[in-house]
């Protein structure tokens, strides 16, 4: 749960100095861990704890949080290397990540536990530790539902974040899942595509051609900057890459929320395509490759599954084979049924519909058959990473560590 702090100018100066000191200390501790090859929290304390307290003036609990932050960064880096997210061993990205210690940005997020941070939720105030001493009566603002969630479910650490001159606290809330709906009346089919990101079996198209025009404009600008290849162009590329990722993440959140709310309102389940390995199975011409690979459908599927589990909505993944060629009315399968990207016309019964809506209806029908045969919901447990806004734990800190390990 993210709430915005409203510090005075003096309080903001103290918070900024605290973040800077904590991140400098974490970078130094990370260097010691790298040099001595000690990545364990308790072992690293023996080499860094007293020096951090003496050099940066941190309190005992803050020093322990800083050391653990450095160890968590190396744990995250190890997982990323093992998963292949930084390329193959020996590649340039791989060597750049492992040949130098993890560094933290001066304003990187800092975790706080209940000994360093206390909440007065009814008064919308917090008491927080800083290098200038304990600051009390720091105001924060939140919506009524956020306050209720904090009061009932806040548990564990909170991350202090400074972004674009604004201050936030990301509080961990352990919100229980809703009781699962094991008797859905039907399923809401969702067809995922390149032109229309998501189309439901109710006929609603989400994120269609208007989004594609924005994506095409961004791709053209990205190509120009890549050809220029100057330091300024590379900086702009990095900035725009992050902006595009934020836009895609925001749109995926909105689509997932709409789909889950509609399914929950009508007591239905959600039917999705199983797109595992789709990039390896599909053969595309060169102009189509960038468009096909430029949207994170896996992220959208994770968001839907995570939000659905919290709402108790069952999710079933089906085989997408022939869903775009099959008539949703008579079941006739023919490649010629797909007249164009947007138009479906059955060669057998003459049924005409939007191609994506016809596909989503076929996905819905397949899910209903699987459910009647005893299939179970495939919605996973909510992720600890901030995928859908649930169950954050050291999320901002871990993200900062990943960026730091990549030299971002």
Secondary structure by P-SEA (a helix, b strand, c coil): cbbbbbccaaaaaaaaaaaaaaaaaaaaaaaaaaaaccccaaaaaaccaaaaaaaccccaaaaaaaaaaaaaaaaaaaaaaaaccccccccaaaaaacccccccccccbbbbccccccccccccbbbbbccccccccbbbbbcaaaaaaaacccccbbbbbbcccbbbbbcccccccccccccccccbbbbbbcccccccccccccccaaaaaaaaaaaaaaaaaaaaccaaaaaaaaaaaaaaaaaaaaaaaaaaaaaaaaaaaacbbbbbbcccccccccccccccccccccccaaaaaaaaaaaaaaacbbbbbcccccccccccccccccccccccccbbbbccccccccaaaaaaaaaaaaaaaaaaaccccccccccccccccccccaaaaaaaaaaaaacc
